[in-house]
Amino acid sequence: MGAIHNSTADCAATTSNTPGALREVAVTVAEAAAALVRARRPEVFGVMGAQVHAGADDSVHSKSTPTDPVTVVDTEAEQLIRTRLAELRPHDRILGEEGGGEKGVGGTRWVVDPIDGTVNFLYGIPAYSVSVAAQVDGVSVAGAVVDVPGGITYSAAAGEGATFTDADGRSGVLSCNPVTDSSLALLATGFAYSAERRSAQGRLLGKVLPHVRDIRRVGSAALDLCMVASGLVDAHFEHGLNPWDWAAGALIASEAGARVHVPAPDTRGAAGEVVTAMAPGIADDLEAVFRSAGVYDRIP
């Protein structure tokens, strides 16, 4: 397994704190939220993204910047997640993208993103996900990410590996690509909503791009990390992510063999720290490229 640097859950799963039991809860809750998101999108926005710029109702609002949206479906999905977790894990704390919550690292905390890739969701681009992770003392020990349009559930428990189940019920073990030449690596990344941080990210990308095969910008960090785990890409890096963006996906990538770097427990990414995940065969070389380019420096 790689290392992270600094179904219906039955009664046993709701009371046990083992990573496997917490994983069952994460899968159950994430799949329920994904079903809601999948059903509600055509009801709220139509088959395509025709209402994205209409502004005729209250279905979309802005958060940190005018380009950072939150939809009524984000809110509904997070409420469903909170309700289910309150039923299954009534004594645990919850930190969610839309509803906030307790940020302390003690005990068990659920870190949830009801829709990771909201802009894609708005436009009807089929790349958005639901992410649910359990953290103990600030470290992810179980998690599930559901690719909502694709119907794929990725999940992991600390020390127990990472798996997927697709829309047809087929399942398997996740494993990173066996790539050993970093110049042939396909690298996923993402960009902030802040114009200043985005400019800095663009300059960094210009330094990294000559050293890899190519870049993909999917629009959901949780899916990017699961793509590292499944071999759809070879590595991922992104600055300024919040815990709900990476808490489940980083664990899944790590349990699939990736070398993963995340912010220290209980930091929210606001200081511009980077999250990275790399297939093990290219990790040493790619880390050297990242250090030379300044990828590990914060982008304030």
N, C-alpha and C positions, 0 to 999 in steps of 0.2 A: 504494500500500500504506500501511497505518497504521504508526505507529512505536511500538516498545516503549521506554519510558523505563526510564533506569536501571533379495495378490501374493506372491511368494516372492523373497527377496533372493538375487541371484546372487553369484558370486565377486567381481565387481568392486565390488558394493555393500558387501561385508564388509570390503574393504581400503581403499576410498576414504573420505576425510573430507569430501567435498562435501555440502552440505545435501541435495541430491537423493538421494544414495546413503544417507545416514543416515535420510532419510524412508522409503525402501524397507524398511530394517531395522525401523524403528519400526512401520510398518504390519504387516509380517509377524509380529512378536512380539506386538503388541497383539491382532491377530485370533486368533492361536493361544490366547492367554490368555482372550479373550472366549468362544471356543468351549468351553473348559474350564468357565468360570463358568456359561455357559448350560446345559451338560449336568449340572453338579453340583448346581445349586439344587434341582430336584425330588427328587434322590436324598437330599439332606441335610435339606431342610425341607418336602418335600411340595409339592403344586401351589400351595397357598396358604400363609399364614404361621402355620399352626397350632402350630408348635413354638417360636415366638419366645420365649414366656414359660415354656416347660415346664421348662427347666433340667435335663433328665433325662440329658444326656450332655455331652461335652466339645466340642461343635460351636461354641459361642459363649463368648467370654471378654470381659471389660472391659479397656479400656486406661486412658486418662487419667481418666475418671470412670465411674460405673456406667451412664451413658447413651451411652458411647462404645464400641461393640462391635467385636470382630474375630472373624471366623469361620474355621473350618477351610478354607473355600474361598478366603478372602483369602490364607492362608498357602500353599495349594497353587498358586494362580495366580501369586503372586510367585515361588515356587520355579521354576515353569515359565519365567517371564520371565527369571530369572537364568540358568537353564540354557541357554536359547536364545541369550541375549546372550553368554554365555561361549563358545558355539560360533561365533557370527557375528562377535563383536567381543572377542576374548579379552584384548586389552590395555587395554580401557577400564574405567573405574570405574563402580560402580552405587550409587545411593542410592535405597532403597525405603522405603515407609511401614512395612512390617512388619519387614523385615530390617535396616533401617538401612544403614550403609555409609559410605564416605568422603564428607566434606563439602567438601573443598577445591575451588577453582574452576579449577585448572590442567588443561589438556588436555581430553579428551572424557569427559563423565560422563553416564550414563543415569539419568534421574530417573523413577521408576515408581510407579504406584498401581494395585495389582491389582484393587481394587474401590473406586471413588469413589462413595459413596452406599450404604454398607454397611447403614444402617438401612432404606433402601428395599429393598435386597436381602433382608434378613431378613423383612420383611413381605410381600414379593411385589409391591411397588409398582414398576411398570415404568419406573424412572428411575435407572439405575446404569450405570457405565462402567468401562472399563479405559483407563488413560492411560500412555503411554510417550513420553518426550522425550529428545532428545540435546542436551546443553549443551556449548558450547566456551567455556572460561574463564568459566563461570558464566552464560552467556547462551544461551537456547534457540535452536537453529538448525534443528531438525527435530522433528516430533512427530506422534503419532496418538492419537486418542481414539475408542474404539468404544462406541457406545450398544448395550449388550449385548442388552436385550430388543427394541429396534427394528432391530437388525442393520445399523446405519449406521456407516460408518467415516469420520471426519473426519480430514484430515491436512494438513500444511503443511511447506514448507521455506523457510528465510529467503530472501527475494527472489524466490521462485518462485510465490507465491500459495497459496491454500488451496482444497481440493476435498473433495467427499464422494462416497461410493459406497454405495448402499442395498442392501437385502437381495435385490433383484431384479437387481443388477448394473448399475443405472443410475447414472451419475456426472455431476457437473457442478461448476462453479466456485462457490465460496462468496462472498457479498457481503452486507454489512450493509444494513439497511433505509435507504431514502433519506429518512427522517424528518428534518424541520427544526425542529419545534416541540417543545421539551423537555416542555411540559405534556401532550403526547400520547404521551410515551415510556412503554413498558412496561418495567419495571425488575425484574431478577432479583436476589435476594440470598440469603444464608444466615446461619446462626447457629452460634455456638460451643457446645461441650458444657459449658463452664464457666458456672455460673449467674451469676457476677458479670459476665463479659464479655457474656453473652446479655442481661442487663438493660441494659447500656450500649448494645448494638446496637439494642435495642428503642426506647430513647430517641432514638437517631439516626434510626431509621426514621420515627418520629413527626414529625421535623422535615422529612424529605425527602418523605414521602408526599403532602402537599398540593400539591407542585410537579410531580407526574408523573401519568400516566394511572392506573397501578395497579402493584401489586407481585406478583411470583410467587416462591414459595419451592419450588424443585424438589427440592433435597436432594443435588445433585451439582454442585460448582463447575466441574468439567471440562465437564459438559454445559451449564451456564449459559453458559460462555464460547463454546462451540460454537453455542449458540442465538443469541448476539449475532452470530456470524459468518454464520449462516444466515438471520438476520432473524426468528427465532421470538420474540425479545425485542430491545429496542433498547439496553439497557445492563445492566451487572452491577456490583455492588460487594459486597465482603465483607472483614471484618477477620480477621486471625490465621490465614490459610491457610498451609500448608506448601508447599515447592516442588513436591512431587508432586501437589498439588491443581491448580496452575496452569501448570506448566512446558510442557505440550503445548497446553492450551486457550488460554492467553494468546497464544502464537505463532499459532495458527489464527485467533483473532479479529483479531490485528494484520494478518496477511496477507490477511484478508477486508476490510480497510479500517478497522477500528476503531482508535480512540485508546486505547491500553492503558497502564496504570501498574502496575508490579510492584515488589516490594522489590528492593533492591540485591543484586547477586550474592552468593551464599553466606550470606544471612540466611534463617532458617528460618520466619519469620512469628510466632515465639513472642512477640515484642515487641508484637504486635497491630497490625502495619502493614496497610494496606488494599491490595487488588487491585481495579482498576477496568477496565472496558472499555465504550466508548461508540461508537455509530454516529457517523460524523464530522459529520453535519449538526446534531447536538445537543450535540456535545462541549463547545464553549465555554460554552453556557448551563448545561449540567448540571454542569460543573466549578464554575461560580460558585455554583450551589445547594449543591454538596457542600462547598465552602469555607465558605459561610455557616453550614451545619449542623454543621461540624466533622468531616466524614467523613474528611479527610486526617490527622486527629490519631490518634495511636496509642491503642489500647485495651489497657492493660496487664492 
